[in-house]
Amino acid sequence: MKGELLLLSSVIFLLRVVCGCPTRCRCHSPSRSVDCSRQGLAEIPPDLPPQTLTLHLQDNQIHQLPAFAFRSVPHLRTLNLYNNSLSDLAPGVFHGLQHLQVLNLTQNSLHSLESRLFHSLPQLRELDLSSNNISHLPISLGKPWENLTVFAIQQNQLQQLDRELLESMPNVRLLFLKDNLWKCNCHLLSLKLWLEKFIYKGGITDSVTCASPDTWKGKDLLKIPHELYQPCPFPSLGVGTWGVQQLGSAHRPGPGSPESPSTGQRDHSECELKPKPRPVNLRHAVATVVITGVVCGIVCLMMLAAAIYGCTYAAVTAQYNGGRLAQTDEPVKMEGKGPHDLTQA
């Protein structure tokens, strides 16, 4: 019996060596997947099978990923790093993963992302960065993602999102942005315009709820009218360059001069949404002109009708009074003739 157990354990050990499956992982050869989840791992197992297509590393304690961390699995298509303790990603961490299509980085401790972090992932289709502490995303995360269809960034600390980043994802169809600290001022207008176009083309997104300022706290960004946005002030370039700034910024400090708290508060208030309607595009201007023309036309017709009525009433009144005067004058003339005149007649 002991000999059989020893033989069985030897066979299992040899199979692991031949198949290249890490000791604390489970390998499924038909699907070429490796499951290393919930093993308390602090780093990537070094002996992963090179033909692996799916790698599950969720629910571990991986704090950092060095450059070329997945060089041993160049054919990887799905990578799940959900619920680890990742706080920093080296610039070349995903280098060599030319075939990766799904990347899950949900529920980690990421604060920011390097601009070229995903540069080596041209086939990426789904990217999930939800439930982190990301407060800023760069304008670009690498080359344009022609294949990206799902982008999730909900439950982070984002206040703004650059439109240029979204435009680098021309084929995205699912976009998740809710539960961030969205600051609904002039800087978020470009996101609103992009989302409206995105939804019009059939894209699906969740709600972007404003966290500040207090005027729009709790409101849906897409339901705030365009007219309530004020244009963002241009940065001051000095008196010698522009002279007087176009938007009344002549008294703002130059780039080299320290900015006083009152000036900072003033610039900040200029960026906030102010409930003062103003036309912002040609469509609204044309509509205003048409409505004004219709109202003026109606007023002119009413004035013309009033004038015609007045003239008609005056004419009828004059004719009526003239007839009565003629009837009154005739008896007076008859009374003025004497007896001599009547005899001669």
C-alpha positions as CSV (number, residue, x, y, z in Angstrom):
1,M,0.0,0.0,0.0
2,K,2.8,2.4,0.9
3,G,4.5,1.5,-2.4
4,E,1.4,2.4,-4.4
5,L,1.0,5.7,-2.7
6,L,4.7,6.4,-3.3
7,L,4.2,5.5,-7.0
8,L,1.2,7.7,-7.3
9,S,2.9,10.7,-5.7
10,S,5.9,10.1,-8.0
11,V,3.6,10.1,-11.1
12,I,1.9,13.3,-10.0
13,F,5.3,14.9,-9.4
14,L,6.5,13.8,-12.9
15,L,3.3,15.1,-14.5
16,R,3.8,18.5,-12.9
17,V,7.4,18.6,-14.1
18,V,6.5,17.5,-17.7
19,C,3.4,19.8,-17.9
20,G,5.2,22.7,-16.2
21,C,2.4,23.5,-13.8
22,P,3.4,25.4,-10.7
23,T,3.1,23.7,-7.3
24,R,0.4,25.9,-5.9
25,C,-1.7,26.2,-9.1
26,R,-4.2,24.0,-11.0
27,C,-3.6,23.5,-14.7
28,H,-6.2,22.6,-17.2
29,S,-4.5,21.3,-20.3
30,P,-7.5,21.2,-22.8
31,S,-8.2,24.9,-22.3
32,R,-4.6,25.8,-21.6
33,S,-5.6,27.7,-18.4
34,V,-3.7,28.0,-15.1
35,D,-5.6,28.8,-11.9
36,C,-3.4,30.2,-9.1
37,S,-6.2,32.1,-7.3
38,R,-6.6,32.2,-3.5
39,Q,-3.1,30.8,-2.8
40,G,-1.7,33.8,-0.8
41,L,0.9,34.4,-3.6
42,A,3.2,37.5,-3.2
43,E,4.7,37.2,-6.7
44,I,4.1,35.6,-10.1
45,P,4.9,31.9,-10.1
46,P,8.1,31.5,-12.2
47,D,7.4,28.1,-13.8
48,L,4.2,28.8,-15.7
49,P,3.5,26.7,-18.8
50,P,4.6,28.7,-21.8
51,Q,1.5,27.7,-23.8
52,T,-0.9,29.2,-21.2
53,L,-3.8,31.2,-22.6
54,T,-5.7,32.0,-19.4
55,L,-4.0,32.9,-16.1
56,H,-6.0,33.4,-12.9
57,L,-4.2,35.2,-10.2
58,Q,-7.1,36.8,-8.3
59,D,-7.4,36.9,-4.5
60,N,-3.7,36.9,-3.8
61,Q,-1.3,39.3,-2.1
62,I,0.8,40.5,-5.0
63,H,2.0,44.0,-4.2
64,Q,4.1,44.8,-7.2
65,L,4.7,43.6,-10.7
66,P,8.2,44.1,-12.2
67,A,9.0,44.7,-15.8
68,F,8.6,41.6,-18.1
69,A,6.6,39.8,-15.3
70,F,4.8,37.6,-17.8
71,R,7.6,36.9,-20.3
72,S,7.2,33.1,-19.7
73,V,3.6,33.2,-21.1
74,P,3.8,35.1,-24.4
75,H,0.6,33.5,-25.8
76,L,-1.5,34.7,-22.9
77,R,-5.0,36.0,-23.8
78,T,-6.7,36.5,-20.5
79,L,-5.1,37.8,-17.3
80,N,-7.0,38.1,-14.1
81,L,-5.4,40.1,-11.3
82,Y,-8.6,40.9,-9.4
83,N,-8.4,41.6,-5.6
84,N,-4.6,41.8,-5.1
85,S,-2.7,44.6,-3.4
86,L,-1.1,46.1,-6.5
87,S,-0.1,49.7,-5.9
88,D,2.5,50.2,-8.6
89,L,2.9,48.8,-12.1
90,A,6.3,49.0,-13.8
91,P,6.3,50.6,-17.3
92,G,7.2,47.3,-19.0
93,V,5.2,45.0,-16.9
94,F,3.0,43.8,-19.8
95,H,5.8,43.7,-22.4
96,G,5.7,40.7,-24.6
97,L,1.9,40.1,-24.3
98,Q,1.1,40.8,-27.9
99,H,-2.0,38.5,-27.8
100,L,-3.5,39.6,-24.5
101,Q,-7.2,40.4,-25.0
102,V,-8.7,40.6,-21.5
103,L,-7.0,42.4,-18.5
104,N,-8.7,42.6,-15.1
105,L,-7.1,44.9,-12.6
106,T,-10.2,45.4,-10.4
107,Q,-10.1,46.0,-6.7
108,N,-6.4,46.8,-6.2
109,S,-4.6,49.9,-4.8
110,L,-3.5,51.6,-8.0
111,H,-3.2,55.4,-7.7
112,S,-2.0,56.3,-11.2
113,L,-1.0,54.8,-14.5
114,E,2.1,55.5,-16.6
115,S,1.2,56.9,-20.0
116,R,2.9,54.0,-21.9
117,L,1.8,51.2,-19.6
118,F,-0.4,49.4,-22.1
119,H,1.7,50.3,-25.1
120,S,2.6,46.6,-25.7
121,L,-1.1,45.4,-25.8
122,P,-2.3,46.0,-29.3
123,Q,-4.9,43.2,-29.2
124,L,-6.5,44.3,-25.9
125,R,-10.3,44.1,-26.0
126,E,-11.4,44.5,-22.4
127,L,-9.7,46.6,-19.7
128,D,-11.2,46.7,-16.2
129,L,-9.6,49.2,-13.7
130,S,-12.6,49.4,-11.4
131,S,-12.4,49.8,-7.6
132,N,-8.9,51.3,-7.3
133,N,-7.7,54.7,-6.1
134,I,-7.0,56.2,-9.5
135,S,-7.3,60.0,-9.3
136,H,-5.8,60.8,-12.7
137,L,-5.6,59.1,-16.1
138,P,-3.1,60.3,-18.7
139,I,-4.2,61.8,-22.0
140,S,-2.9,58.6,-23.7
141,L,-2.2,55.1,-22.5
142,G,-0.3,54.1,-25.6
143,K,-1.1,53.6,-29.2
144,P,-4.8,54.0,-30.3
145,W,-6.7,50.9,-29.2
146,E,-8.4,49.8,-32.3
147,N,-9.7,46.6,-30.7
148,L,-10.8,47.8,-27.3
149,T,-14.5,47.4,-26.8
150,V,-14.9,47.4,-23.0
151,F,-13.4,50.1,-20.7
152,A,-14.3,50.2,-17.0
153,I,-13.0,52.8,-14.6
154,Q,-15.9,53.1,-12.1
155,Q,-15.4,53.4,-8.3
156,N,-12.2,55.4,-8.4
157,Q,-11.2,58.9,-7.5
158,L,-11.4,60.6,-10.9
159,Q,-12.6,64.2,-11.1
160,Q,-11.9,64.7,-14.8
161,L,-11.4,62.5,-17.9
162,D,-9.7,63.8,-21.0
163,R,-11.6,63.5,-24.2
164,E,-8.5,62.6,-26.1
165,L,-8.1,59.4,-24.1
166,L,-11.6,58.3,-25.1
167,E,-11.0,59.2,-28.7
168,S,-8.1,56.8,-28.8
169,M,-10.7,54.0,-28.3
170,P,-12.7,54.3,-31.6
171,N,-14.4,50.9,-31.2
172,V,-15.3,51.0,-27.6
173,R,-19.0,50.0,-27.0
174,L,-19.2,49.5,-23.2
175,L,-18.0,52.3,-20.9
176,F,-18.4,52.3,-17.1
177,L,-17.7,55.6,-15.3
178,K,-20.0,55.7,-12.3
179,D,-19.0,56.3,-8.6
180,N,-16.2,58.7,-9.2
181,L,-15.6,62.1,-7.7
182,W,-16.7,63.9,-10.9
183,K,-16.3,67.7,-10.8
184,C,-18.9,69.1,-13.1
185,N,-17.3,72.3,-14.2
186,C,-16.2,73.6,-17.5
187,H,-13.4,71.0,-17.8
188,L,-16.0,68.2,-17.9
189,L,-18.0,69.7,-20.8
190,S,-15.9,67.9,-23.4
191,L,-16.7,64.6,-21.7
192,K,-20.4,65.4,-21.8
193,L,-20.2,66.2,-25.5
194,W,-18.3,63.0,-26.2
195,L,-20.7,60.9,-24.2
196,E,-23.7,62.3,-26.1
197,K,-22.1,61.4,-29.4
198,F,-21.1,58.0,-28.0
199,I,-24.7,57.2,-26.9
200,Y,-26.1,58.5,-30.2
201,K,-23.9,56.0,-32.1
202,G,-25.2,53.1,-30.0
203,G,-22.6,53.0,-27.2
204,I,-23.7,51.9,-23.7
205,T,-22.6,53.7,-20.5
206,D,-23.7,54.1,-16.9
207,S,-24.4,57.4,-15.2
208,V,-21.8,60.1,-14.5
209,T,-23.1,61.6,-11.2
210,C,-21.6,65.0,-10.2
211,A,-19.9,65.1,-6.8
212,S,-19.1,68.8,-7.0
213,P,-19.8,71.7,-7.0
214,D,-22.8,71.9,-4.6
215,T,-25.0,73.3,-7.3
216,W,-24.9,70.1,-9.3
217,K,-24.1,67.5,-6.6
218,G,-26.0,64.3,-7.2
219,K,-27.1,65.4,-10.7
220,D,-26.5,63.4,-13.9
221,L,-23.9,65.1,-16.1
222,L,-25.8,64.3,-19.2
223,K,-28.9,66.0,-17.9
224,I,-27.2,69.4,-17.3
225,P,-28.0,71.7,-20.2
226,H,-25.1,73.0,-22.3
227,E,-26.2,76.6,-21.7
228,L,-25.2,76.3,-18.0
229,Y,-21.6,75.8,-18.8
230,Q,-19.2,78.7,-18.9
231,P,-16.1,78.6,-21.0
232,C,-12.9,77.8,-19.2
233,P,-10.5,80.8,-18.9
234,F,-7.4,80.7,-21.0
235,P,-4.1,80.6,-19.0
236,S,-2.5,83.9,-18.7
237,L,0.6,84.3,-21.0
238,G,1.8,87.7,-19.7
239,V,1.1,91.3,-20.7
240,G,3.7,91.3,-23.5
241,T,2.2,88.4,-25.4
242,W,-1.5,89.2,-25.4
243,G,-1.8,92.6,-23.8
244,V,-5.4,92.3,-22.5
245,Q,-6.8,88.8,-22.3
246,Q,-9.9,88.0,-24.2
247,L,-12.0,86.8,-21.3
248,G,-11.2,89.5,-18.9
249,S,-8.0,87.9,-17.6
250,A,-5.7,90.9,-17.9
251,H,-5.4,91.3,-14.2
252,R,-4.4,87.6,-13.6
253,P,-0.8,86.9,-12.5
254,G,1.7,85.7,-15.0
255,P,3.3,82.3,-15.0
256,G,6.2,83.5,-12.9
257,S,4.4,85.5,-10.3
258,P,2.8,83.8,-7.2
259,E,-0.9,83.5,-7.3
260,S,-2.8,85.0,-4.3
261,P,-5.6,83.0,-2.7
262,S,-8.2,85.5,-3.8
263,T,-7.1,85.2,-7.4
264,G,-7.1,81.4,-7.2
265,Q,-10.6,81.5,-5.8
266,R,-11.7,83.8,-8.6
267,D,-10.3,81.5,-11.3
268,H,-11.9,78.5,-9.6
269,S,-15.3,80.2,-9.5
270,E,-15.0,81.1,-13.2
271,C,-14.7,77.5,-14.0
272,E,-17.8,76.5,-12.0
273,L,-21.2,76.0,-13.6
274,K,-23.2,79.2,-13.4
275,P,-27.0,79.1,-14.0
276,K,-26.9,81.8,-16.6
277,P,-28.4,80.7,-20.0
278,R,-26.5,81.6,-23.1
279,P,-26.6,80.3,-26.6
280,V,-23.6,78.1,-27.3
281,N,-24.2,76.8,-30.8
282,L,-25.7,77.7,-34.1
283,R,-28.7,75.5,-33.7
284,H,-29.8,77.5,-30.6
285,A,-29.0,80.8,-32.3
286,V,-31.1,79.9,-35.4
287,A,-34.0,78.7,-33.2
288,T,-33.9,82.0,-31.3
289,V,-34.0,84.0,-34.5
290,V,-36.9,82.0,-35.9
291,I,-38.9,82.3,-32.7
292,T,-38.2,86.1,-32.5
293,G,-39.3,86.5,-36.1
294,V,-42.5,84.6,-35.6
295,V,-43.4,86.7,-32.5
296,C,-42.6,90.0,-34.3
297,G,-44.7,88.9,-37.2
298,I,-47.7,88.1,-34.9
299,V,-47.3,91.5,-33.2
300,C,-47.2,93.3,-36.6
301,L,-50.3,91.5,-37.8
302,M,-52.1,92.4,-34.6
303,M,-51.1,96.1,-35.0
304,L,-52.3,96.0,-38.6
305,A,-55.6,94.5,-37.6
306,A,-56.0,97.1,-34.9
307,A,-55.2,99.9,-37.4
308,I,-57.8,98.6,-39.9
309,Y,-60.3,98.2,-37.2
310,G,-59.7,101.8,-36.0
311,C,-59.9,103.3,-39.5
312,T,-63.1,101.4,-40.3
313,Y,-64.7,102.4,-37.0
314,A,-63.8,106.0,-37.5
315,A,-65.2,106.0,-41.1
316,V,-68.5,104.4,-40.0
317,T,-68.8,106.8,-37.1
318,A,-68.1,109.8,-39.3
319,Q,-70.7,108.7,-41.9
320,Y,-73.3,108.2,-39.2
321,N,-72.7,111.6,-37.6
322,G,-72.8,113.3,-41.0
323,G,-76.2,111.8,-41.8
324,R,-77.6,113.0,-38.6
325,L,-76.3,116.5,-39.1
326,A,-77.9,116.7,-42.6
327,Q,-81.3,115.7,-41.1
328,T,-81.0,118.3,-38.4
329,D,-80.1,121.2,-40.8
330,E,-83.1,120.6,-43.2
331,P,-85.9,121.6,-40.7
332,V,-83.9,124.7,-39.7
333,K,-83.9,126.0,-43.3
334,M,-87.7,125.4,-43.6
335,E,-88.3,127.4,-40.5
336,G,-86.2,130.3,-41.8
337,K,-88.6,131.1,-44.8
338,G,-91.1,133.9,-44.3
339,P,-94.9,134.3,-45.4
340,H,-93.8,136.4,-48.3
341,D,-91.7,133.6,-49.6
342,L,-94.4,131.1,-49.3
343,T,-96.9,133.4,-51.2
344,Q,-94.5,133.8,-54.1
345,A,-94.1,130.1,-54.2
